[in-house]
């Protein structure tokens, strides 16, 4: 068993949703159900800044650790947002139902160009890769469809564990899953959820900022020299 594990965030770190995240998915569904509606992604985005499980990371949601239960909660949020925006109840419910399937469709997602090489390099160093993400219940099947499962030693999604990063328990579960490795690193794009949360339990947090807005942060996995150095990997290229 490897004594080193690298935990990876998913959204913004390894992969991205090509058409946009929740507001975009909801706007797309609305155009399908109510083509006459003038609501746009920009109109919906402010209404989706609260309500998701990860917006309350201090509160466990062990009652939602089953896909249908999790989606009932999220679908209720999505339909409620549309109703608040003036959409009829039945149409709002139809849109929320569509989002469940379109949001998780593998065709809607893509890996960053440097993701597979980074995972391969970690594997070649003798360490293990485990995804640890605040995500949907279908994350493992999504990773499989994107072709990275052979490079992973596990996928942990908050929708099934009941704990959102940066909750301490989210990382403790990950460490337990990994067999309490001697060394552990968390690579992610969120300073609070990924880095501060990981470091609260002794995991080294490594921040990537693909937007390039924050000085001093790696902008690609290829330039994440902290990981390269600590694992003895020469390059992720």
DADAGI-V432737 format. One record per pair of residues at least 24 apart in sequence whose ideal C-beta (glycine too) atoms are under 6 Angstrom apart, sorted by the first residue. I is the first residue (numbers start at 1). GAP is how many residues later the second one is. Records with the same first field share a line. If there is no record, write none. Layout:
I: GAP / GAP
//
This chain:
1: 178
2: 124 / 125 / 126
3: 178 / 179
4: 123 / 177 / 179
5: 123 / 125 / 173 / 176 / 179
6: 116 / 121 / 123 / 179
7: 123 / 125 / 167 / 179
8: 123 / 179
9: 124 / 179 / 185
10: 121 / 123 / 125
12: 177
13: 175 / 176 / 195
14: 101
15: 94 / 96
17: 91 / 92
18: 90 / 92
19: 89
22: 26
23: 25
25: 74 / 77 / 78
26: 52 / 73
29: 66 / 69 / 70
30: 65
33: 58 / 61 / 62
34: 57
39: 46
47: 34
51: 26
53: 111
54: 80 / 110
57: 107 / 109 / 110
60: 102 / 103
61: 101
62: 100
65: 95 / 97
67: 70
70: 67 / 89
71: 29
104: 32 / 34
106: 39
111: 35
114: 106 / 107 / 108
117: 119
118: 103 / 118
119: 32
121: 112 / 115
123: 28
125: 106 / 107 / 108
127: 104
128: 25
129: 24
130: 24 / 48
131: 24
132: 24 / 42
133: 24
134: 24 / 30 / 31
165: 28 / 32
166: 26 / 27 / 30 / 31
168: 32 / 33
171: 27 / 30 / 32
//
